[in-house]
Amino acid sequence: MNDPGFVYQHGGEGIPADLYKAEGLYLESSGLGNTKAMHNLGCLHERGGVGFPKDPHKARIWFHKAEGSNS
């Protein structure tokens, strides 16, 4: 779920970028304890994109969760 999320975040292989779909896939994967997905959620919210607003607060939360899960 993290890898498909990455594809939807950046687009590729004939798939257009869809940041909301990427977010959903990352959320699903992070719910299973995937720290890469947590980090990617942080990046997604930090950078934002077309039609997907930046949210530095959510970014910090996800970066913190990813860091805490690696301890």
C-alpha positions as CSV (number, residue, x, y, z in Angstrom):
1,M,0.0,0.0,0.0
2,N,3.0,2.3,0.5
3,D,4.3,1.7,-3.1
4,P,0.9,2.4,-4.8
5,G,0.6,5.5,-2.6
6,F,4.0,6.6,-3.9
7,V,2.8,6.1,-7.5
8,Y,-0.3,8.1,-6.8
9,Q,1.6,10.8,-5.1
10,H,4.1,11.3,-8.0
11,G,2.2,9.8,-10.9
12,G,3.8,7.3,-13.2
13,E,3.3,4.2,-15.3
14,G,0.3,5.9,-17.0
15,I,-1.3,6.8,-13.6
16,P,-1.9,10.5,-13.0
17,A,-1.0,11.9,-9.6
18,D,-3.9,11.9,-7.1
19,L,-2.7,13.2,-3.8
20,Y,-6.0,12.3,-2.0
21,K,-5.8,8.7,-3.2
22,A,-2.1,8.6,-2.2
23,E,-3.0,9.9,1.3
24,G,-5.7,7.1,1.7
25,L,-3.2,4.4,0.7
26,Y,-0.5,5.8,3.0
27,L,-3.1,6.0,5.9
28,E,-4.0,2.4,5.3
29,S,-0.4,1.3,5.3
30,S,0.5,3.4,8.3
31,G,-2.3,1.8,10.2
32,L,-0.5,-1.5,9.8
33,G,2.7,0.1,11.3
34,N,4.5,0.9,8.1
35,T,6.9,3.7,9.1
36,K,7.8,4.5,5.5
37,A,4.1,5.3,4.9
38,M,4.1,7.5,8.0
39,H,7.1,9.4,6.7
40,N,5.5,9.7,3.2
41,L,2.4,11.2,4.9
42,G,4.6,13.8,6.5
43,C,6.2,14.6,3.1
44,L,2.8,14.8,1.5
45,H,1.4,17.2,4.0
46,E,4.6,19.2,4.1
47,R,4.7,19.8,0.4
48,G,1.1,19.8,-0.6
49,G,0.2,20.0,-4.3
50,V,-2.4,20.9,-6.8
51,G,-5.7,20.8,-4.9
52,F,-4.0,19.4,-1.8
53,P,-3.1,22.1,0.7
54,K,0.1,22.1,2.7
55,D,-0.5,21.3,6.4
56,P,2.7,21.7,8.4
57,H,1.0,20.6,11.6
58,K,-0.1,17.3,10.1
59,A,3.3,16.9,8.6
60,R,5.0,17.3,12.0
61,I,2.6,14.8,13.5
62,W,3.4,12.1,10.9
63,F,7.1,12.7,11.0
64,H,6.9,12.3,14.8
65,K,4.9,9.1,14.5
66,A,7.4,7.7,12.0
67,E,10.3,8.6,14.2
68,G,8.6,7.1,17.3
69,S,7.9,3.9,15.6
70,N,11.5,3.4,14.7
71,S,12.6,3.6,18.3
